[in-house]
Amino acid sequence: MESKKSIIEIAQQTLRLESEAIMHLIPHINADFERSILEILHSNGRVIVTGIGKSAIIAQKIVATFNSTGTPAIYMHAADAVHGDLGMIQQNDVVICISKSGNTPEIKLLAPLLKRAGNTLIGMVGNINSHLAKDADIILNTTVLQEACPFNLAPTTSTTAQLAMGDALAICLLENRNFKSEDFARYHPGGALGKRLYLKCADIAQKNEKPTIHPHASVKDVIIEISKNRLGAVVVIEEDKIMGIITDGDIRRMLENYTDLTSINAQDLMNANPKSIAKDKLALEAVDIIKSNNISQLLVLDGANYYGLIHLHDLLDEGII
């Protein structure tokens, strides 16, 4: 009697088959692939990505990746296309049709209609002898040897190959459009990824109070100012000039080293060379300074002037860390 495979063996075999499917795509990155990229780059329209079944789900993901990396794209379900959604396709649009078999009824009906409309049709297909492959202007070959499913039925390695081919298209388009991190941030303003690329130190510091104290202020006044503003620090200012910074850590060290506090004032406690950053620098750069110096507060400057403070917790709240 054949022994049953363990859960770990099944999972490892699945990943092995899917990784092999991706590797088998590499020889298919050829002149047709390059032509696909050039057609999309030179088009004045959008990329319409369509499919049926699991391929339709992959189409949605490819559209999302295109849109977030500078290639305008629209998803169209192949079944809905022949019931009115063909109207979304404009004259200069490029259409990518995704199908493993290339022979489903919906694809067999849709492909000739797309050809008749005059749009460039790119077939991402796992069967180069299929109806889709014959109708397509350009073929992206995503043939796989077998599915990871033991019955060779459930789309697994085939959808992995489609997804990987879509990513290859997106990254080639991204680089050829000279798409930069600033562009990525513009398309992702609401998420942590975008914030890491556009949020400035000034954006954070301006939300906080600007705690200040005179160099001759008493220890009691220093503690009150630090506690009042909940930033764990206060900046020592004299005649609008930054003299230093006092943190709650400085207060703790003072209490460890001194018993008589009556003769101590702010200038005795302050760090005269505080770490700082310009207000127009990215918050991500503030993270590097805070981490490398093992501090919790960072002075934000407007030129040589005091602009505000950033606390480690501000960066955590913004999702920068």
Secondary structure, 3 states (H helix, E strand, C coil): CCCCCCHHHHHHHHHHHHHHHHHCCHHHCCHHHHHHHHHHHHCCCCEEEEECCHHHHHHHHHHHHHHHCCCCEEEEEHHHHCCCHHHHCCCCCEEEEEECCCCCHHHHHHHHHHHHHCCEEEEEECCCCCHHHHHCCEEEECCCCCCCCCCCCCCCHHHHHHHHHHHHHHHHHHHHCCCCHHHHHHHCCCCHHHHHHHCEHHHHHCCCCCCEECCCCEHHHHHHHHHHHCCCEEEEEECCEEEEEEEHHHHHHHHHHCCCCCCCEHHHHCECCCCEEECCCEHHHHHHHHHHHCCCEEEEEECCEEEEEEEHHHHHHCCCC
